[in-house]
């Protein structure tokens, strides 16, 4: 039995370290699925499992724990950046600007409430109290990457006796999850929201939202002015994007191109943006019913998957599908969203392209685009680690700011996050294939997260009970609750009464600002539309960036003085 005892007690052993992390992560993940009052803490329970292990002396060499912690954090934030990158800048369009302003205001209010609690409830002469409040802040807003960024910044401020801010995080986190949902419910009663009315308004608004979704229709040329004119001339005169994928003329079906000449009575299959449909019908001719399968030339419509890296970043106009291949592309499906096939739209690996034409020509296009699902199943490891290299170098660049005791660095959290966002959005321009399947992204992200949480918990475990029972643990709990609730009540009420946002959009916006999946799940259960998810995804990228960035700013500006 000595071998078994050594396995659990020999901290220098590789087998012991692997066993320790495996146990902490497995137990934490399993317990995270247990619901308390209908709410589960999820993978964050790994932190609590690590604290218990550390409290009972199950630990490992500090340098190894630190390496695993930092590598897990890098992997976690980089995969988040890759995920949010494609939609990061687009999230500022239209109503997204206001939502992101409200989200940024919420982040700043969280920090303001944190400082107010620090000066009211804590001894400001103790240099460890402010870092512990920063840990409490990130537990209150349920943001683990921010905790990692703050923890990393502390290493440049405290040469020894590093504050274990994970204790404050752990104290505030459970009530943070509950407080987000509870405060969101409180807004409903403060603003006297009628849920059924809100949902009806959303459905009516969605029915009018016609600018993005592709619209398909059959029309007949009845405008005498168009007789003898080419599709390109008609397109230029209308000044609206549309694709004509089939033309029926004198009983024969053809795939038209920009030089195809139209005659009166021709029947067309048009794909365009919904907002342009009425104008196209008014100019060309009325909608009709056409049964293409009864014509003499067989046509097929097929979704083709873009899997060849050489296609990445090329626009539809550069591909010349109509002239070079004799087919037409009518729409693109990207990350679950259908996009109109504008000539200016760049293709990305992972896109599904709807191609219409004779079967043999469609097959040629499939060969050009790749259409190999197997090729997409493996993540692009080279891009991921190349991005991490650039992110670490970028995060290590010192920025001298007047008044700061040490130069500011974005660090191993901020640097990889920013580079991942830029690669996710613009990587195709330098021929980097950034596509990663959702399952692969989630797997790598979750592995990074649990490694980070387990490491932080094991480190903090030795002094956690003393902090909670004999120290300021109770203060971290109720100040964390104040940090959670007060900004939500203020910003949520303003969003409703001042900016007239739909309540379900506000729910999603608040969940995204706190980067809290349980709050989003609750919002989705309350609504049958996608409004909460849209609100969440609109503010999530900027909120995640601000949480990580402000964590380091607070530590370097305030704790390093």
Helices and strands as residue ranges (DSSP letters): H 2-9, H 14-32, E 35-36, E 39-40, G 42-44, H 45-55, H 62-88, G 90-92, H 95-121, H 127-140, H 144-157, H 166-190, H 195-208, E 214-220, G 224-226, H 231-238, E 242-249, E 252-254, E 267-273, G 274-276, H 277-284, G 292-294, E 300-305, G 309-311, H 316-319, I 321-325, E 328-334, E 337-340, E 352-357, H 359-369, H 373-377, H 381-396, H 411-426, G 427-430, H 438-465, I 466-470, H 473-497, H 503-513, H 517-526, H 531-554, I 555-559
